Amino acid sequence: SSNRSLWLDSGDCFQGAPVFNMFKGEAEMRGLSVAGLDAAVIGNHEFDLGATNLFEQIDNWSSFRLLAANYVFDDPPNPDVRTLKDVVQPYAVFDVDGLKVGVIGMANW
């Protein structure tokens, strides 16, 4: 690994494996966090068990940034409840050994 590198993922880590069916994405979020992923775009399969499950997995287990610049989260108007809009950002700026790198997350429709 280089000091000037980023590990980015294009999404769909929640797809099809028996481990996802059993743990609902916890294993994937924890594993990618421990492995050192810097950021990931949300893929369509992250929604396989719904937006609430996705939020819970991100909020409980992710230490990397989740990105989606082309999503609008139309949440119920309850400021006391955290949802996807609180854990997903449109972009991230990284300081990669002195070099500023902007990453925009463009998720699929």
C-alpha distances in whole Angstrom, upper triangle without the diagonal:
4,7,8,7,10,10,14,16,20,22,24,22,26,27,30,28,30,28,28,32,32,30,30,27,26,24,22,21,21,18,16,16,15,12,11,12,13,16,19,22,25,26,29,29,28,31,33,34,35,34,35,33,30,30,31,27,26,28,27,24,21,19,18,20,22,23,26,28,31,32,35,36,39,40,43,44,43,41,41,39,35,34,31,32,31,28,27,26,27,24,21,20,17,16,13,13,16,16,18,17,20,20,23,23,26,27,29,33
4,5,6,9,11,14,17,21,23,26,24,28,30,32,31,33,31,31,35,35,33,33,29,28,26,24,23,23,21,18,18,18,15,13,14,14,17,19,22,26,27,31,31,29,33,35,36,37,35,36,34,31,31,32,29,27,29,29,26,23,20,18,20,22,23,26,28,31,32,35,36,40,40,43,44,44,41,41,40,36,35,32,32,31,28,27,26,26,23,20,18,15,14,10,10,13,13,16,15,18,18,22,23,26,27,30,33
4,6,9,12,15,18,22,24,27,25,29,31,34,33,35,32,32,36,36,33,33,29,29,27,25,24,23,21,19,18,18,16,13,14,13,16,19,22,26,28,31,31,30,33,35,36,37,35,36,34,31,31,32,29,26,28,28,25,22,19,17,19,22,23,26,27,30,32,34,35,39,39,42,43,42,39,40,38,34,34,31,31,30,27,26,24,25,21,18,16,12,11,7,6,10,11,13,13,17,17,21,23,26,27,30,34
4,7,10,13,17,20,22,26,25,28,30,33,32,35,33,32,36,36,34,33,29,29,28,25,24,24,22,19,19,19,17,14,14,12,15,18,20,24,26,30,30,29,32,34,36,36,34,35,34,30,30,31,29,26,28,29,26,22,20,17,18,20,21,24,24,28,29,32,33,37,37,41,41,41,39,39,37,34,33,30,30,29,26,24,23,23,19,16,14,11,9,5,6,9,8,10,10,14,15,18,20,23,25,28,31
4,7,10,13,16,19,22,21,25,26,29,29,32,29,29,32,33,30,30,26,26,25,22,21,21,19,16,16,17,14,11,11,10,12,15,17,21,22,26,27,25,29,31,32,32,31,32,31,27,27,29,26,23,25,26,23,20,17,15,16,18,18,21,22,25,27,30,31,34,35,39,39,39,37,37,35,32,30,27,27,27,23,22,21,21,17,15,13,10,10,7,9,12,10,12,10,13,13,16,17,20,22,25,28
4,6,10,13,15,19,18,21,23,26,26,29,26,26,29,30,27,27,23,23,22,19,18,18,17,13,14,15,12,10,8,6,8,11,14,17,19,23,23,22,25,27,29,29,27,28,27,23,24,25,22,20,22,23,20,17,14,11,12,14,14,17,19,22,23,26,27,31,31,35,36,36,34,34,32,28,27,24,24,23,20,18,17,17,14,12,11,9,10,8,11,13,11,11,9,11,10,13,14,17,19,21,25
4,7,10,12,15,14,18,20,23,22,25,23,22,26,27,24,23,19,20,18,15,15,16,14,10,11,13,10,8,5,5,7,9,12,15,16,20,20,19,22,24,26,26,25,26,24,21,22,23,20,17,20,21,18,14,13,10,11,13,13,16,19,21,22,25,26,30,30,34,35,35,33,33,31,27,25,22,23,22,19,17,17,17,15,13,13,11,13,11,14,17,15,15,12,13,11,14,13,16,17,19,23
4,7,9,13,12,16,18,21,21,24,22,21,24,26,23,22,18,19,18,15,14,16,14,11,12,14,12,10,7,6,5,6,8,11,13,17,17,16,19,21,23,23,22,24,22,19,19,21,18,16,19,20,17,14,13,10,10,10,10,13,15,17,19,22,23,26,27,31,32,32,31,31,29,25,23,20,20,20,17,15,14,14,12,11,13,11,14,13,16,18,16,15,12,12,9,11,10,12,13,16,19
4,6,9,9,12,14,17,18,21,19,17,21,23,20,19,15,17,16,12,12,15,13,10,12,14,12,11,8,8,6,4,6,9,10,13,13,13,16,18,20,20,19,21,20,16,18,19,16,15,18,19,16,13,14,10,10,10,10,12,15,16,17,21,21,25,26,29,31,31,30,31,28,24,22,18,20,20,16,14,15,15,13,13,15,15,18,17,20,22,20,19,15,15,11,12,10,11,11,13,17
4,7,9,12,13,16,17,21,20,18,21,23,21,19,16,18,18,14,14,17,16,13,15,18,16,15,11,12,9,6,5,7,7,10,11,11,14,16,19,19,18,21,19,16,18,20,17,16,19,21,18,15,16,13,12,10,10,11,13,14,15,19,20,23,24,28,30,31,30,31,28,24,21,18,19,20,17,14,15,14,13,14,17,17,20,19,23,25,22,20,17,15,12,11,9,9,8,10,13
4,6,8,10,13,15,18,17,14,17,19,18,15,12,15,15,11,11,15,14,12,14,17,16,15,12,13,10,6,5,5,4,8,8,8,11,12,15,15,15,17,16,12,15,17,14,13,17,18,16,14,15,13,12,9,10,10,14,14,14,18,18,21,22,26,28,28,28,29,25,22,19,15,17,18,15,13,14,14,15,16,19,19,22,22,25,27,25,23,20,18,14,13,10,10,8,9,13
4,5,6,10,11,15,14,11,14,17,15,13,11,14,14,10,11,15,14,12,15,18,17,17,14,16,13,9,9,7,5,6,5,6,9,10,12,14,14,16,14,12,15,16,14,14,17,18,16,15,17,15,15,12,13,13,16,16,16,19,19,22,23,26,29,29,29,29,26,23,20,16,19,20,17,15,17,17,18,19,22,23,26,25,29,31,29,27,23,22,18,17,14,13,10,10,13
4,6,9,9,12,11,9,12,14,13,11,8,11,10,7,8,11,11,9,12,15,14,15,12,14,12,9,10,9,8,10,7,7,11,11,13,14,15,16,14,11,14,15,12,12,16,16,14,12,15,13,14,12,14,15,19,19,18,21,21,24,24,27,30,29,29,29,26,23,20,17,20,20,17,16,18,19,19,20,22,22,25,25,28,30,28,27,24,23,19,19,15,16,13,14,17
4,7,8,10,9,6,9,11,10,8,6,9,9,7,9,12,12,12,14,17,16,18,15,17,15,12,12,10,9,9,6,5,8,8,9,11,13,14,11,9,13,13,11,12,15,15,14,13,16,15,16,14,15,16,20,20,18,21,20,23,23,25,28,28,28,28,24,22,19,16,19,20,17,16,19,20,21,22,25,25,28,28,31,33,32,30,27,25,22,21,17,18,15,15,17
4,6,9,10,7,9,12,12,10,9,13,12,10,13,15,15,14,17,19,19,20,18,20,18,15,14,12,10,9,6,7,10,8,11,13,15,17,14,13,16,17,14,16,19,19,17,17,20,19,19,17,18,18,22,21,20,23,22,25,25,28,31,31,31,31,27,25,22,19,22,23,21,19,22,23,24,25,28,28,31,30,33,36,34,32,29,27,24,23,19,19,16,15,17
4,7,8,7,7,11,12,11,11,14,13,12,15,17,16,17,20,21,21,23,21,23,21,18,18,16,13,12,9,11,12,9,12,15,17,19,16,15,19,19,16,18,22,21,20,20,23,22,23,20,22,22,25,25,23,26,25,27,27,30,33,33,34,34,30,27,24,22,25,27,24,23,26,26,27,28,31,31,34,33,37,39,37,36,32,31,27,27,23,22,19,18,19
4,5,5,7,9,10,10,10,13,11,10,14,15,14,15,18,19,19,21,20,23,22,19,19,17,15,15,12,13,15,12,13,17,19,20,16,16,20,19,16,18,22,21,19,19,22,22,23,21,23,24,27,27,26,28,27,30,29,32,35,35,35,34,31,28,26,24,27,28,24,24,27,28,29,29,32,31,34,33,36,39,37,36,33,32,28,28,25,24,21,21,23
4,5,5,6,9,10,11,12,11,12,15,16,15,17,20,20,20,23,22,25,24,22,22,20,18,18,14,15,16,13,14,17,20,20,17,17,20,19,17,19,22,21,19,20,23,23,25,23,26,26,30,30,28,30,29,31,30,33,36,35,36,34,31,29,26,25,28,29,26,26,29,30,31,32,34,34,37,36,38,41,40,39,36,35,31,31,28,28,24,24,25
4,5,5,6,8,8,9,7,8,12,12,12,14,16,17,17,20,19,22,22,20,21,19,18,18,14,14,16,14,14,17,19,19,15,15,18,17,14,17,19,17,15,17,20,20,22,21,24,25,29,29,27,29,28,30,29,31,34,33,34,32,29,26,24,23,26,26,23,24,27,29,29,29,32,31,34,33,36,38,37,36,34,33,29,29,26,27,24,24,25
4,5,5,5,5,8,7,8,10,12,12,14,16,17,18,20,18,21,20,17,18,16,15,14,11,10,12,10,10,13,15,15,12,12,15,14,11,14,17,16,14,15,19,19,20,18,21,22,26,26,24,26,24,26,26,28,31,30,31,29,26,23,21,20,23,23,21,21,24,26,27,27,30,30,32,32,35,37,36,35,32,31,27,27,23,24,21,21,22
4,6,6,8,10,10,11,14,15,16,17,19,21,21,24,22,25,23,21,21,18,17,16,12,12,13,10,9,13,16,16,12,13,17,15,13,17,19,18,17,18,22,22,23,21,24,24,28,28,25,27,25,27,26,28,31,30,31,30,26,25,22,21,25,25,23,23,27,28,29,30,33,33,36,36,39,41,40,38,35,34,30,30,26,26,23,22,23
4,6,8,9,9,11,14,14,15,17,19,20,21,23,23,25,24,22,23,20,19,19,15,15,16,13,12,15,17,17,13,15,17,15,13,17,19,17,16,18,21,22,24,22,25,26,30,30,28,29,27,29,28,29,32,31,32,30,26,25,23,22,26,26,23,24,28,30,31,31,34,34,37,36,39,41,41,39,37,35,32,32,28,29,25,25,26
4,6,6,6,9,10,11,12,14,16,17,18,20,20,22,21,20,21,18,18,18,15,13,14,13,11,14,16,15,11,12,14,12,10,13,15,13,12,14,18,19,21,19,22,24,28,28,26,27,25,27,25,27,30,28,29,27,24,22,20,19,23,23,20,21,25,27,28,28,31,31,33,33,36,38,38,36,34,32,29,29,26,27,24,24,25
4,6,8,9,10,12,13,14,16,18,19,21,19,21,20,18,18,15,15,15,11,10,11,9,7,10,12,11,7,9,11,10,8,11,13,12,12,14,17,18,19,17,20,21,24,25,22,24,21,23,22,24,27,26,26,25,21,19,17,16,20,20,18,19,22,24,26,26,29,29,32,32,35,37,36,35,32,30,27,26,23,24,20,21,22
4,6,5,6,9,10,11,12,14,15,17,15,18,16,14,15,13,13,13,10,8,10,10,9,11,12,12,8,8,10,9,6,9,12,11,9,10,14,14,16,14,17,18,22,23,21,22,20,23,22,24,27,26,26,25,21,19,17,15,19,18,16,16,19,22,23,23,26,26,29,29,31,34,33,31,28,27,24,23,20,21,18,19,21
4,5,5,6,8,10,11,12,14,16,15,17,16,15,17,15,16,17,14,11,14,14,12,14,14,13,10,9,11,9,6,8,10,8,7,9,12,14,15,15,18,20,24,25,23,24,22,25,23,25,27,26,26,24,21,18,17,16,19,18,15,17,20,23,23,23,26,25,28,28,31,33,32,31,29,28,25,25,22,23,21,22,24
4,6,5,6,8,10,10,12,14,14,17,17,15,18,16,17,18,15,13,16,15,15,17,17,17,13,13,14,13,9,11,13,11,9,10,13,14,17,16,19,22,25,26,25,27,25,28,26,29,31,30,29,28,25,22,20,19,22,21,18,19,22,24,25,24,26,25,28,27,30,33,32,31,29,28,25,25,23,24,22,23,25
4,6,5,6,8,10,10,12,11,14,14,12,14,13,13,15,12,10,14,14,14,16,16,16,13,11,14,13,9,10,13,12,9,9,12,12,14,13,16,18,22,23,22,24,23,26,25,28,30,29,29,28,24,21,20,17,21,20,17,17,20,21,22,21,24,23,25,25,28,30,29,28,26,25,22,22,19,21,18,20,22
4,6,5,6,9,10,11,10,12,11,11,13,12,13,15,13,11,14,15,14,16,15,15,12,10,11,10,7,7,10,9,6,5,8,9,11,11,14,17,20,22,20,22,21,24,23,26,28,26,26,25,22,18,17,15,18,17,13,14,17,19,19,18,21,20,23,23,26,28,27,26,23,23,20,20,18,20,18,20,22
4,6,5,6,9,10,10,13,13,13,16,16,17,19,17,14,17,18,17,19,18,17,15,13,14,12,9,9,11,9,5,6,8,10,13,14,17,20,24,25,24,26,24,27,26,28,30,28,27,26,23,20,19,18,20,19,16,17,19,22,22,20,22,21,23,23,25,28,28,27,25,25,22,23,21,23,21,23,26
4,5,5,6,9,9,13,13,13,16,16,17,19,17,15,18,19,19,21,20,20,17,15,17,16,12,12,14,13,9,9,10,11,14,15,18,21,24,26,25,28,26,29,29,31,33,32,31,30,27,23,22,20,23,22,18,19,21,23,22,21,23,21,23,23,25,28,27,27,25,24,22,23,21,23,21,23,26
4,6,5,6,6,9,10,10,13,14,15,18,16,14,18,18,19,20,19,20,17,15,16,16,12,11,14,13,9,8,8,8,11,12,15,18,21,23,23,25,24,28,27,30,32,31,30,29,26,23,21,19,21,20,16,16,18,20,19,18,19,18,20,19,22,24,24,23,21,21,18,19,17,20,19,21,24
4,5,5,6,8,10,11,14,15,17,20,18,16,19,20,20,21,20,20,17,15,15,15,12,10,12,11,8,6,5,6,10,11,15,18,21,24,23,25,24,27,27,29,31,29,28,27,24,21,20,18,20,18,15,15,17,19,18,17,18,17,19,18,20,23,23,22,20,20,18,20,18,21,20,22,25
4,5,8,11,13,14,18,18,20,23,21,19,22,23,23,24,23,23,20,18,19,18,14,14,15,13,10,9,8,10,13,15,19,22,25,28,27,29,28,31,30,33,34,32,31,30,27,24,23,22,24,22,18,19,21,23,22,20,21,19,20,19,21,24,24,24,22,23,21,23,21,24,23,26,29
4,6,9,12,13,17,18,19,22,21,19,22,23,24,25,24,25,22,20,20,20,16,15,17,16,13,11,10,10,14,15,18,22,25,27,27,29,29,32,31,34,36,35,33,32,30,26,25,23,25,23,20,20,21,23,21,19,20,18,19,18,19,23,23,22,21,22,20,22,20,23,22,25,28
4,6,9,11,15,17,19,22,21,19,23,24,25,25,24,24,22,20,20,20,17,15,17,16,13,10,8,8,11,13,16,20,22,25,25,28,27,31,30,33,34,33,31,31,29,25,24,22,23,21,18,18,19,20,18,16,16,14,15,14,16,19,19,19,17,18,17,19,18,21,21,24,27
4,6,8,11,14,15,19,18,16,20,22,23,23,22,22,20,17,18,18,15,13,16,16,13,10,8,6,9,10,13,16,19,21,22,24,24,28,28,31,32,31,30,30,27,23,22,19,21,19,16,15,16,17,15,13,15,13,15,14,16,19,18,18,15,16,14,16,15,17,17,20,23
4,7,11,13,16,20,20,17,21,23,24,24,22,23,21,18,18,19,17,14,16,17,14,10,8,5,6,9,11,14,17,20,20,23,23,26,27,30,31,30,28,28,26,22,21,18,19,18,14,14,13,15,12,10,11,9,11,11,14,16,15,14,12,12,11,13,12,16,16,20,23
4,7,10,12,16,17,14,17,20,21,21,19,20,19,15,16,17,15,12,14,16,14,10,9,5,4,6,7,11,13,16,16,19,19,23,23,27,28,28,26,26,24,20,19,15,16,16,12,10,10,11,10,8,10,10,13,13,17,18,17,15,12,11,9,10,9,12,13,16,19
4,6,9,12,13,11,14,17,18,18,16,18,17,13,14,16,14,11,14,16,14,10,11,7,6,5,6,9,12,14,14,17,18,21,22,25,27,27,26,26,24,20,18,14,15,15,12,10,10,11,10,10,13,13,17,17,20,22,20,18,15,13,10,10,8,10,10,13,16
4,6,10,11,10,12,15,17,16,15,17,16,13,14,16,15,12,15,18,16,13,14,11,9,6,5,6,9,11,11,14,15,19,20,23,25,26,25,26,23,20,17,13,14,15,12,9,10,9,10,11,14,15,19,19,23,24,22,19,16,14,10,9,5,7,6,9,12
4,7,8,6,9,12,14,13,11,14,13,9,11,14,12,11,14,16,15,13,15,12,10,7,6,6,10,11,10,13,13,16,17,21,23,24,23,24,21,18,15,11,12,14,11,9,10,11,12,14,17,18,22,22,26,27,25,23,19,17,13,12,8,8,6,8,10
4,5,6,8,10,13,12,12,15,14,11,13,16,14,13,17,19,17,15,17,15,14,10,10,9,12,12,11,15,15,18,19,23,25,26,26,27,24,21,17,14,16,17,15,12,14,14,15,17,20,21,25,25,29,30,28,25,22,20,16,14,10,9,6,6,9
4,5,6,7,11,10,11,14,13,11,14,16,15,15,18,20,19,18,20,18,17,13,13,11,14,13,12,14,15,17,18,22,25,26,26,27,24,21,17,14,16,19,17,14,16,16,18,20,24,25,28,29,32,34,31,29,25,23,19,17,13,12,8,7,8
4,5,5,8,9,11,13,12,10,13,15,13,14,17,19,17,17,20,18,17,14,15,14,17,16,15,17,17,19,20,23,26,27,27,28,24,21,18,15,18,20,17,16,18,18,20,22,25,26,30,29,33,35,32,30,27,25,21,19,16,15,11,10,11
4,6,8,8,8,11,9,6,10,12,10,10,14,15,14,13,16,15,14,11,12,12,16,15,14,16,15,17,18,21,24,24,24,24,21,18,15,12,15,16,14,13,15,16,18,20,23,24,27,28,31,33,31,29,25,23,20,18,14,14,11,11,12
4,5,5,6,9,8,6,10,12,11,12,15,16,16,16,19,18,17,13,14,13,16,15,13,14,13,15,15,18,21,22,23,23,19,17,14,11,14,16,15,13,16,17,20,22,25,26,30,31,34,35,34,31,28,25,22,20,16,16,12,12,12
4,6,8,11,9,9,12,13,13,14,17,18,18,18,21,20,20,16,17,17,20,19,16,18,17,18,18,21,24,24,26,26,22,20,17,15,18,20,18,17,20,21,23,25,28,29,33,33,37,38,36,34,31,29,25,23,19,19,15,14,14
4,7,8,6,7,11,11,11,13,15,16,16,17,21,21,20,17,19,18,21,21,18,19,17,18,17,19,23,22,24,23,20,18,15,14,17,19,17,17,21,22,24,26,30,30,34,34,38,39,38,35,32,30,27,25,21,21,17,17,17
4,6,6,6,9,10,11,13,14,16,17,17,21,20,19,16,17,16,19,18,15,15,13,14,14,16,19,19,21,21,17,15,12,11,14,16,15,15,18,20,23,24,28,29,33,34,37,39,37,34,31,29,26,23,20,19,16,16,15
4,5,5,6,9,10,11,12,14,15,15,19,18,17,14,14,14,16,16,12,13,10,11,11,13,16,16,17,18,14,12,9,7,11,13,12,12,15,17,20,21,25,27,30,31,35,36,34,31,29,26,23,21,18,17,14,15,14
4,5,5,6,9,10,10,12,14,15,18,18,18,15,17,16,19,19,15,15,12,13,11,13,16,15,16,15,12,10,8,8,11,12,12,13,17,19,22,23,27,28,31,33,36,37,36,33,31,28,25,23,20,21,18,19,18
4,5,5,6,9,10,10,12,13,17,17,17,14,17,17,20,20,17,18,15,16,15,16,19,18,19,18,14,13,10,10,14,14,13,14,18,20,22,23,27,28,31,32,35,36,35,33,30,28,25,24,20,21,18,19,19
4,5,5,6,8,10,11,11,14,14,13,11,13,13,17,17,14,15,13,15,14,17,19,19,19,19,15,12,9,8,12,12,10,11,14,16,18,20,23,24,27,28,32,33,32,29,27,24,21,20,17,17,15,16,16
4,6,5,6,8,10,10,13,13,13,10,13,13,16,17,14,14,12,14,12,14,17,16,16,15,11,9,6,5,9,9,7,9,13,15,18,18,22,23,26,28,31,32,31,28,26,24,21,20,17,18,16,18,18
4,6,5,6,8,10,13,14,14,13,16,17,20,21,18,18,15,17,15,17,19,17,17,15,12,10,8,9,12,11,10,12,16,19,21,21,24,25,28,29,32,33,33,30,28,26,24,23,20,21,19,21,21
4,6,5,6,7,11,12,13,11,15,16,20,21,18,19,17,19,18,20,22,20,20,19,16,13,11,10,14,13,10,12,16,19,20,20,23,23,26,27,30,32,31,29,27,25,22,22,19,20,18,20,21
4,6,6,5,8,9,9,8,11,13,17,18,16,17,15,18,17,19,21,20,19,18,15,12,10,9,11,10,7,9,12,15,16,16,19,20,23,24,27,28,27,25,23,21,19,18,16,18,16,18,20
4,6,6,9,11,11,10,14,16,19,20,18,18,16,18,16,18,19,18,16,15,12,9,9,9,11,9,7,10,13,17,18,17,20,21,23,25,28,29,29,26,25,23,21,20,18,21,19,21,23
4,6,9,12,13,13,17,19,22,24,21,22,19,22,19,21,22,20,19,17,15,12,12,12,15,13,10,13,17,20,21,20,23,23,25,26,29,30,30,28,27,25,23,23,21,23,22,24,25
4,7,9,11,12,16,18,22,24,22,23,21,23,22,24,25,23,22,21,18,15,15,14,16,14,11,14,17,20,20,19,21,21,23,24,26,28,28,26,25,24,22,22,20,22,21,23,25
4,6,8,9,12,15,19,21,19,21,19,22,21,24,25,24,22,21,19,15,14,13,15,13,10,11,14,17,16,15,18,17,20,20,23,25,25,23,21,20,18,19,16,19,18,21,23
4,7,9,13,16,19,22,21,22,21,24,23,26,27,25,23,23,20,17,16,15,16,14,11,12,14,17,16,14,15,14,17,17,20,22,22,20,19,18,17,18,17,20,19,22,25
4,7,10,13,16,19,19,21,20,23,23,26,27,26,24,24,21,18,17,14,15,14,10,10,11,14,13,11,13,12,14,15,18,20,19,17,16,15,13,14,13,16,16,19,22
4,6,10,13,16,15,17,17,20,20,23,24,24,22,22,20,16,15,12,13,11,8,7,8,10,9,8,10,11,14,15,18,20,18,16,14,13,11,11,10,14,14,17,20
4,7,10,13,12,14,14,17,18,21,22,22,21,21,19,15,13,10,11,10,7,5,6,8,9,9,12,13,17,18,21,22,21,18,16,14,11,10,8,11,10,14,16
4,7,9,9,12,13,16,17,21,22,23,21,23,20,17,14,11,10,11,9,5,5,5,6,8,11,13,17,18,22,22,20,17,14,12,9,7,5,8,8,12,14
4,6,6,9,10,14,16,19,21,22,21,23,20,17,14,10,10,12,10,7,6,5,7,10,14,16,20,21,25,25,23,20,17,13,10,8,5,5,5,9,11
4,6,8,11,14,16,20,21,22,22,24,22,19,16,13,11,13,13,9,7,4,7,10,13,16,20,21,25,25,22,19,16,13,10,7,5,6,7,10,11
4,7,10,13,16,19,21,23,22,25,22,20,17,14,12,15,15,11,10,7,10,14,17,20,24,25,29,28,26,22,19,16,13,10,8,6,6,8,8
4,6,9,12,16,17,19,19,22,19,17,13,10,9,13,13,9,10,8,12,15,19,21,25,27,30,30,28,25,22,18,15,12,10,9,8,9,8
4,6,9,13,14,16,17,19,17,15,12,10,8,12,13,10,11,10,14,17,20,23,27,29,32,32,30,26,24,20,18,15,13,12,11,13,11
4,6,9,11,13,14,16,13,12,9,7,6,10,11,10,11,11,15,18,21,24,28,30,33,33,31,28,26,22,20,17,15,14,13,14,13
4,7,9,11,13,15,13,13,10,10,9,12,14,13,14,15,19,21,25,28,31,33,37,37,35,31,29,26,23,20,18,18,16,17,15
4,6,8,10,12,10,10,7,9,8,11,13,13,15,16,20,22,26,28,32,34,37,37,36,32,30,27,25,22,20,20,18,20,18
4,6,9,11,9,10,9,12,11,13,16,16,18,20,23,26,29,32,35,37,40,40,39,35,34,30,29,26,24,24,22,23,21
4,6,9,9,11,11,13,12,13,17,18,19,21,24,26,29,32,35,37,40,40,39,35,34,31,29,27,25,26,24,26,24
4,5,6,9,10,13,12,12,16,18,19,22,24,26,29,31,34,37,40,40,39,35,34,31,30,28,26,27,26,27,26
4,6,7,10,13,11,11,14,16,18,20,23,24,27,29,32,34,37,37,36,33,32,29,28,26,25,26,25,28,27
4,7,10,13,13,11,14,17,19,22,24,25,28,30,32,35,38,38,37,34,33,31,29,28,27,28,27,29,28
4,6,10,11,10,12,15,17,20,23,24,27,28,31,34,36,37,36,33,32,29,28,26,24,26,24,26,25
4,7,8,6,8,11,14,17,19,20,23,25,28,30,33,33,33,30,28,26,24,23,21,22,21,23,23
4,5,6,7,9,12,15,18,19,22,24,27,29,32,33,32,29,27,24,22,20,18,19,18,20,19
4,5,5,6,9,12,14,16,20,21,25,27,30,31,29,26,24,21,19,17,15,16,14,16,16
4,6,6,7,10,13,15,18,20,24,26,29,29,28,25,23,20,18,16,14,15,14,17,17
4,6,8,11,13,14,17,19,22,25,28,28,27,24,22,20,18,17,15,17,17,20,20
4,7,10,12,12,15,17,20,22,25,26,25,22,20,18,16,15,13,16,15,18,19
4,7,9,10,14,16,19,21,24,25,23,20,18,15,13,12,10,12,11,15,16
4,6,7,11,13,17,19,22,22,21,17,15,12,11,9,8,11,11,15,16
4,7,11,14,17,19,23,22,20,17,14,11,9,6,6,8,10,13,15
4,7,10,14,15,19,19,16,13,11,7,6,4,6,9,11,15,17
4,6,10,12,16,15,14,10,8,6,5,7,8,12,14,18,20
4,7,9,13,12,10,7,6,4,6,9,11,15,17,21,24
4,6,9,9,8,6,5,6,8,11,13,17,19,23,26
4,6,6,6,5,6,9,11,15,17,21,23,27,29
4,5,5,6,7,10,12,16,18,21,23,27,30
4,6,8,10,14,16,19,22,25,27,30,34
4,6,9,13,16,19,22,25,28,31,34
4,6,10,13,16,19,22,25,28,31
4,7,10,13,16,19,22,26,29
4,7,10,13,16,19,22,25
4,7,10,13,16,19,22
4,6,9,12,16,19
4,6,10,13,15
4,6,10,12
4,7,9
4,7
4
